[in-house]
Amino acid sequence: MFLAHRPSTRELQKFTEDSRALPLSYSQIGMAQDEPRSFDIDETTEPIGRGDADFERAKAALAGWKHFEFDWVEVFPRNAPIESGTVVVVLIRHLGLWSLNGCRVVYGIGDRERGTRFGFAYGTLVNHAESGEEIFEVLQRPESADVVYRIRAVSKPRAVLARLGYPIVRRLQARFRRDSASAMRRAIAGL
């Protein structure tokens, strides 16, 4: 859904409620772990810290959706649980418009309490401009103790405006990956 104004909290709540009953816009949960044909595949892995304390902060930041805290993208509700089935709205400001995009958390990765990986994936709902799945994950490299943030997305345009503006959409997706990694670095430094 595209709007010429920033949606109110009430509009966001209604969009979220309406989204809960919608299906995913793709058929294969887990496809972000594969190489599906006819989808763009994007992956970014960025160092964001080092050591156990940074890894704990990175896990807390990811669980708190801090990777969406920058000036042109928001997630609603802000503190939604990252449990399978949770529906969120990704609110994006671009080209003078606001777009609302429904997503559902489809699976978790690793264990927040132990292990060297933690994260989740969400899938797009049929009211999202794109179709696909995205993994958000933090890892601690055992050999170096480096903490990295990983995004892996498989997507293709679904809405007419996304198909018509495909080159712009691809630039926005790349910008999102960069800004999300920067948000995670800030979250670790500020927690």
PLY file of the C-alpha trace (Angstrom):
ply
format ascii 1.0
element vertex 191
property float x
property float y
property float z
element edge 190
property int vertex1
property int vertex2
end_header
0.00 0.00 0.00
1.37 3.40 -1.01
0.32 6.62 0.75
1.04 10.29 0.14
1.17 10.91 3.93
2.84 9.28 6.89
0.30 6.80 8.27
-1.07 7.40 11.74
-0.68 4.86 14.53
-4.32 3.93 14.02
-3.74 3.29 10.29
-0.70 1.16 11.11
-2.66 -0.84 13.68
-5.46 -1.49 11.17
-3.00 -2.50 8.44
-1.30 -4.88 10.91
-4.62 -6.39 11.99
-5.73 -6.85 8.37
-2.35 -8.41 7.52
-2.65 -11.17 10.13
-5.19 -13.05 7.99
-3.20 -12.76 4.75
-1.10 -15.52 3.21
2.55 -15.30 2.29
3.20 -14.05 -1.24
5.39 -17.08 -2.04
5.00 -20.80 -1.51
8.26 -22.21 -0.11
9.11 -21.24 3.49
12.88 -21.45 3.85
13.65 -20.31 0.32
16.09 -17.66 1.59
18.37 -20.57 2.46
18.24 -21.80 -1.15
18.90 -20.40 -4.63
15.37 -20.08 -6.05
15.04 -19.34 -9.76
13.40 -16.09 -10.88
14.26 -14.33 -7.58
17.02 -11.81 -6.93
19.41 -13.10 -4.29
21.23 -10.58 -2.12
23.52 -11.23 0.80
25.52 -8.92 3.01
27.74 -9.97 5.88
29.24 -7.09 7.87
31.50 -7.08 10.92
29.78 -5.24 13.77
31.80 -6.10 16.87
34.10 -8.48 18.70
33.85 -10.70 21.74
31.13 -12.15 23.92
29.77 -8.84 25.20
29.27 -7.50 21.66
27.63 -10.78 20.64
25.18 -10.53 23.54
24.39 -6.92 22.59
23.98 -7.95 18.93
21.47 -10.66 19.87
19.51 -8.19 22.02
19.57 -5.60 19.24
18.29 -8.09 16.67
15.53 -9.29 19.00
14.56 -5.62 19.53
14.40 -4.83 15.79
17.24 -2.29 16.13
18.37 -3.26 12.61
15.35 -1.27 11.38
16.15 1.93 13.27
17.16 4.47 10.68
15.54 7.50 9.11
13.62 6.06 6.16
12.50 2.60 7.35
10.55 1.53 10.44
8.95 -1.63 11.69
5.56 -1.66 13.42
4.96 -2.60 16.14
8.44 -1.61 17.29
8.94 -4.37 19.85
7.17 -7.25 18.14
8.37 -10.67 19.25
10.57 -12.46 16.72
8.55 -15.64 17.06
7.19 -17.63 14.16
3.78 -16.26 13.17
4.37 -12.66 14.33
3.14 -10.11 11.79
4.89 -6.78 11.36
4.53 -3.87 8.97
7.61 -2.44 7.31
7.02 1.26 6.74
9.25 2.81 4.06
9.55 6.47 3.08
10.80 6.89 -0.49
10.30 9.21 -3.44
7.88 11.38 -1.44
5.60 8.41 -0.66
5.12 6.03 2.24
4.65 2.34 1.62
3.25 -0.22 4.03
4.45 -3.78 3.58
3.20 -6.77 5.57
5.62 -9.48 6.73
5.37 -12.56 8.91
8.20 -14.11 10.94
8.46 -17.61 9.47
11.30 -19.25 11.42
14.06 -18.69 13.93
17.76 -19.38 13.58
19.95 -20.67 16.38
19.37 -20.10 20.07
19.62 -16.78 21.87
20.91 -18.43 25.06
23.68 -20.56 23.57
25.54 -21.18 20.35
27.24 -18.89 17.87
24.22 -17.99 15.67
20.98 -16.19 16.38
18.36 -14.69 14.11
15.12 -15.11 12.24
13.55 -14.88 8.82
10.42 -13.15 7.71
8.37 -13.66 4.60
6.38 -11.15 2.62
2.61 -11.17 2.72
0.42 -10.52 -0.33
0.11 -6.83 0.68
3.89 -6.31 0.32
5.36 -4.64 -2.78
7.88 -7.49 -3.08
7.59 -11.25 -2.88
10.22 -13.16 -0.96
11.94 -13.99 2.27
14.71 -12.32 4.28
17.08 -13.68 6.93
18.49 -11.43 9.67
21.21 -13.09 11.70
24.14 -12.36 14.00
27.05 -14.78 14.28
30.15 -14.99 16.40
33.10 -16.49 14.56
34.68 -19.06 16.92
38.17 -18.69 15.43
38.35 -14.90 15.90
35.45 -13.92 18.25
34.39 -11.41 15.56
30.67 -10.63 15.56
29.04 -10.29 12.16
25.58 -9.29 10.99
24.17 -11.14 8.00
21.22 -10.34 5.77
20.21 -12.76 3.03
17.21 -11.91 0.91
15.47 -13.53 -2.02
12.93 -11.30 -3.66
11.16 -10.23 -6.80
8.78 -7.35 -7.49
5.11 -8.16 -6.87
3.28 -4.81 -7.02
2.99 -2.98 -10.33
4.90 0.05 -9.00
7.72 -2.21 -7.79
7.95 -3.83 -11.23
7.87 -0.48 -13.04
10.45 1.01 -10.68
12.66 -2.09 -10.56
16.02 -0.23 -10.85
14.98 2.11 -8.02
13.76 -0.81 -5.91
17.12 -2.56 -6.32
18.97 0.59 -5.18
16.67 0.89 -2.16
17.28 -2.76 -1.26
21.07 -2.21 -1.38
20.70 0.96 0.69
18.60 -0.94 3.23
21.31 -3.57 3.69
23.98 -0.89 4.26
21.82 1.19 6.61
20.69 -1.88 8.54
24.30 -2.93 9.20
25.08 0.62 10.35
22.05 0.53 12.66
23.34 -2.69 14.20
26.78 -1.14 14.78
25.13 1.84 16.49
22.93 -0.43 18.60
25.92 -2.40 19.84
27.85 0.75 20.67
24.87 2.33 22.44
23.43 -0.60 24.40
0 1
1 2
2 3
3 4
4 5
5 6
6 7
7 8
8 9
9 10
10 11
11 12
12 13
13 14
14 15
15 16
16 17
17 18
18 19
19 20
20 21
21 22
22 23
23 24
24 25
25 26
26 27
27 28
28 29
29 30
30 31
31 32
32 33
33 34
34 35
35 36
36 37
37 38
38 39
39 40
40 41
41 42
42 43
43 44
44 45
45 46
46 47
47 48
48 49
49 50
50 51
51 52
52 53
53 54
54 55
55 56
56 57
57 58
58 59
59 60
60 61
61 62
62 63
63 64
64 65
65 66
66 67
67 68
68 69
69 70
70 71
71 72
72 73
73 74
74 75
75 76
76 77
77 78
78 79
79 80
80 81
81 82
82 83
83 84
84 85
85 86
86 87
87 88
88 89
89 90
90 91
91 92
92 93
93 94
94 95
95 96
96 97
97 98
98 99
99 100
100 101
101 102
102 103
103 104
104 105
105 106
106 107
107 108
108 109
109 110
110 111
111 112
112 113
113 114
114 115
115 116
116 117
117 118
118 119
119 120
120 121
121 122
122 123
123 124
124 125
125 126
126 127
127 128
128 129
129 130
130 131
131 132
132 133
133 134
134 135
135 136
136 137
137 138
138 139
139 140
140 141
141 142
142 143
143 144
144 145
145 146
146 147
147 148
148 149
149 150
150 151
151 152
152 153
153 154
154 155
155 156
156 157
157 158
158 159
159 160
160 161
161 162
162 163
163 164
164 165
165 166
166 167
167 168
168 169
169 170
170 171
171 172
172 173
173 174
174 175
175 176
176 177
177 178
178 179
179 180
180 181
181 182
182 183
183 184
184 185
185 186
186 187
187 188
188 189
189 190
